[in-house]
Structures are given as C-alpha cells and as structure tokens.
Amino acid sequence: MASTTPHPKTSADPGSKRGPRRAPVVSADPGGDSPDLEALRALLYAAITAEHPNADLEPVGRAFDRAVEAHEGQTRATGEPYVIHPIASAQILAELGLDTTAIQAALLHDAPEDTEYSLTSVEEEFGAEVAQLVDGVTKLSKFSTHSHEQQQAENIRKMLLATAQDIRVVLIKLADRLHNMRTLFVLPLEKQQRIAHQTMEIYAPLAERLGIWQIKWELEDLAFKALEPERFRDLAKLLDTRRKGRETYIERAIATLRLNLEASGIEADIEGRPKHIYSIWKKMQRKSAEFGEIYDVYAIRLLVDEVRDCYAALGIVHSIWRPIPGQFDDYIAVPKNNRYQSLHTAVIALDGKSLEIQIRTHQMHQVSEVGIAAHWRYKEGTKSDREYDAKLAWLRQLMDWQRDVSESDATEFVEGIKLDIFQDQVFVFTPKGDIKDLPAGATPLDFAYRIHTDVGHRTIGAKVNNRLVPLDYRLKNGDIVEVVTTKGEHGPSRDWLNVVRTSHAREKIRQWFKRKDRDENIVHGRESLERELRRLARTSISAVGIDQIGEVGKQYNHDTVDDFLAAIGYGAISAQTVVMRLGVVDDVQSTLPTVAPPSRQERTGGVRVKGVGDLLVRFGKCCSPIPGDPIIGFITRGKGVTVHLQGCPTVINEREIGRLVDVEWEAAPSESYPIAIRVEAFDRTGLLNDITQVVAENKVNIIAANVGVSPDQTAVVTATIQVHSVSQLARVMSRIETLKDVISVQRDLG
C-alpha cells in the first residue's frame, strides 16, 4: 500500500464563481472531521440516478469501495483523505450525465499511478473498457528521464491520443483537473502558478472546444485567481459592491421584457446570466475598456422552445431597446465549432445602460452547459450516433494530423495542439458555402492544406471574397476563400514554412522537402544554418567548424554532417535551435545577474538546484544550455553552481565527480530579458507598424525602438525587446524577416 505522506496533487478556492451545479460539492473540511464516506456515496448515487434512473449502481459501488481501499492512509495537501479526490471527480461526471462506466473509471483513475492496485487488476475486476479509460488518464512513469516540461507534454499527448479513441478519457481528466483547481490554494505559490498556466493553456480551451461551458468558466476563473490574484480580487470586489444595484436593474429589465414577450404570445424563461470574472477581464483587455464599459456585466438569458421563437424574441428585444452596432452574433445559423448555438446581442436598455442578451432554445442551453457530455445524458440504445461522431470529427482529424509530427517530440506535439485548436478561431467559407475553422492568423495556404495535402502543394495563388490576395494574407471571419492551383507538377516553396500557421500544413511541407532531392536539402540546410549563425551570433559555419556541427548532429541521431544539414534543409530541425546548441550565442539566460538564493531550493533563471541551498547559480558559456536541454550542475569554488549540458566536455573532463549536483529546468521561464535587434528594410508606409504587430503577436514587449532612413530609402529599425529565451527571440526574428520589404534581421550586438 502507498505511503501516508501528503500527496502532491491538490486543487482552487471553493468560494470562487462557478457554473450552475445541482448537487453539493464533494469535499471534506480541511483540518476538520473525517468525511462521511457513506454520505458521499449517497450523493454520487443520487447524481447518477437523476440523469439515468435505471442505472445499475452495483459496479459503481464496487469501484467506490475499491478506491477507498486502494487509497487508504493517503492524504492530500489539504489534510483530507486522498480518496475524496476520485470521489469528487466521479461526482462531477455524474452531474454532467456521463455513464456508469466513466464514473467507475473516475473513481479508480489514480489507483494504478499512486497505489499497489495495478491496471491489470482494474481490468480483471471491472473489465477492459474501464481499464482503457483509466489507462488514458494515467500519467507516464514518474521515473522518466525527460525534463519536467517534456514529461508533462508526454502526458498530455498520451491523454489526447487516448481521447481520440474514447472522448470519456478527456472528460475524466477535466473532472480531475477541476477538483484539483478548487483546492489549488494549499500548494506553494510557484506550483500554483505552473498548474494554473497549464489549465489556462490546455484544459480550459479543451473544455471550450468540447462545449462544456460550466467547466470551462470555472477552470478559467480559478486559474485567473491563481495567476492574477490582485486583479481577480479587484474585479470580484467591483462585482460584489455593485451586486445589489445590478440585481435590481436586471429584475427591472426582465419585467419589461416579459411583458412585451407575453403580449406577443412568446413563452420564455428569463434569468440573469452568471458573471464570470475572467471573461470580464478578457473583454476589458481586448477592448481597452473600463469595468463599467463591458456589456455583459449586465446580462440576461432567454430560453424558448423553438428556433423560430429565438428570432421572434430578438425582434422584440430590438423593438424595445436600441441595439449597439457591431454587438450582434448569430451562432444559431452559424454554430461555433463546438456546436454552441445562441443569439447574442447588446442593447442600450433602461437608464441608458448597456445590457447583453443571449437567446437560445432549452435544448441549445443544455448543450451549451454540458457539451459533448449530453451524448450520454440523452443516449438511447437505438439512437443514431451520427451527431456525436460529427462533434468528435475535429479531434480525430487533429490526431491524424499530429501523428505526422515526430513522435519523439511531445513538446512539438503539444505546441501544435495549442496552435491548431486552442487559439482563437476564424471561420471562413469555401466557394460552395462549406465552413472551415482555422486558428486566428491562418493564411490561404493553411486553408489549402486543410482542404487536402495535394491542393496545398499545387497552390499558386488565392482569392478572398473574389479578389486576389497574397498567400500570407491573414484570413478573417466570414471570408470566402478560393485556392488557385496548377494542374502540372508543382510543389511548395521553402518560404511557405514561414507563412503557414498550422502545424499540419507545416509538417506536410516538411515531408515534401524530405522526399525531395537530398543534395538540394543539404545545400538549403547549409544556407539556413549560415544565415542563422550570422543573424544570431555574427559568426559562420567555417568559424564554428564542421566537427562541432557534427557533434551537435549526433545529438539529433544523425551520423554525418550531410545528414544533419539535409534534416535542417527540409525543416525537420530548426536552424535556430542548432545555433543555440552550438553554444556560440550568448544565451539570454547567461546574462542573468548572479544572485543569492532564497532558503531551501534555489530558483534562478528558470533552474532549480535540488537538495543544495545557499549557492549562486550561473550558466556555462561553453555549452549555453537552454530550457529543455538535459543539464547538470557543477559546484565551482567561490562561484556557486555552474549549469552545463549533461554531455558538455567541460563537465566530462572534470575529475571531481563529488562536485556535481542535480539541477532541472522549471516548467517555464518566469523572467524576461532585454535583447536588441536590428532590422534593415526598404522604407515604406506602415513598416514599423507591421514589425510591432509581429512582436505583439508573439507576446513579446518592445521597450525601446528607433528608426533611421538613409538617402537610398533604406530604413534601419533598432529595437529592444523583452524575451524569455533565444528560441523565442529566433521565432520573432524569423517572423519579421517574412514581412514585405524586409532585407535582414539580426541581433544587434553593438
């Protein structure tokens, strides 16, 4: 049986805003009396039978008992028995209406990972289906040699690949994460922020894509509270201090609206819409608006029986109050990609205040709350699963695309997932009227590859709204896109790798060049590496030496320099990454000031020194390690700990092995550093604006900029930007280089 030490998993403050829930939250009083397990069992059974009156509760009861037995003696960081967590996860799924198989898996989902109760035992006792679900959410071995960040990426990839086979895997994981977020406050601050970042980047967007809004909103609010506690408190206070006035205003607006609807013979349930703090904050940021200017601070929801009543009610709303221009969306005619349907409008209502109104049918509302989980809530043995399959088509297609990405690189896989489905979407139309959703910033080339790989390869031009546009045109909602192709032999341009935004398109282009002539790939790889060496380090291949390049190539499993250069040439390996591995760049982390550590574990420049306190930390310039590289620490007398790559010759040649210490990268850089860049371009109107837009899109700040124009109309833009790493710097510079009229982009070394 597992030890009784506090378990590392924990969850966010139960007092925060949440979506509607029908049953009490399953939890224990931290530090109070032991929970009444039979009372929790009764709550779980009640939630199941509320949605499935004829459900067989016997296997659920056995899974409940097995979870209690397996986790006996384990406690959470809150001090409560650990079994509370799987029970709470199961309760969340029961309230969503999932079947008893998923609920059994939720009860057992942590047992194989944290107890002696194995996955084989799960299968023997509860069957293959339950075991498959448990396996999908079970993390990989905690004894992995990967860095923490890589291991997290591997776990996410494993979970998503299992999800493509059975969507219940991710629903169990969302329930697990939601309960963990509810008690997140008991963890150390740094761990709170790491978990909250991952929740905001992966799990809340995933809940949104699956249409489970009640989980999505709660995850976002809890993550926002951990990441921006002061802003969260300020907004919560503003909402609370104005609550009575807001409730009175909503009651008056509902009374006015109800009278007009009844006069027109429309029956509707009208209610004030719950306020979600993070959504208000996002709108304030997006619109550069103050709290009082956000429309959905005052919000009403109308639920009607038929679709025709939605539009009739909308007409009545607009006849009573003046609509605000640009604030109407029809998600009934054009549903969101998660099948969300509703009419959204904002009006100037009573007392001249803005009021947001959502109008939808009762069925649309149910789907908006529980999303894909509605499949189990309403599923009958003879009911067609076509609608359910359609809702999962995007995920299965995405998994097919992502299998093209190198299976050895889970981090690239997860980054592709974030880019392809978790960013804001744009919805565009084919000439035949079919809707395609793409990540914000996608281009006609991304659209072409979304249609078919061969269409992408044979693209020679594009029309948007019947007008010719460049291939790097950024698509907007509602655009009608037509791809112009050639019938003859044709292939992509290498420049397209800097144009496309989706990982699917980028990987198809890479594969095309991989199959192309090897000699050409070697030449292009050499040119790319030469260019990046000049740009990032003001050096060259000849200065670095072929032998050193060959040594780096072996780290990527390429035995010869030509093989390595060919891989760079067809895009399998980034030239910028190679430059950083060569150690010829003064990495931004190596500019860190040497500081004395806090007590216990040192955290400096994104590196954790394990088990050693009161040491200074610096980075070895001989190998220039970057986040994600395997690293080792070497105690240097009078200089603290110097961080090197594990294979660095400097460390290997040292004989005093006793001076080596274990170090690891933090999950993400927490500091940024000022780096100067120099852009040469042909002068034109809007040049500086285009550069600043690219920088902003990459979430990088400009802290200084200067523009000079020579008599020959060549402009030189020097800017100081704040980046977390050289890889981020390289991405920004590459993107700037693709801008019209840009000649070169280099790091300004003075």
Disulfide bonds with the S-S distance in Angstrom:
none
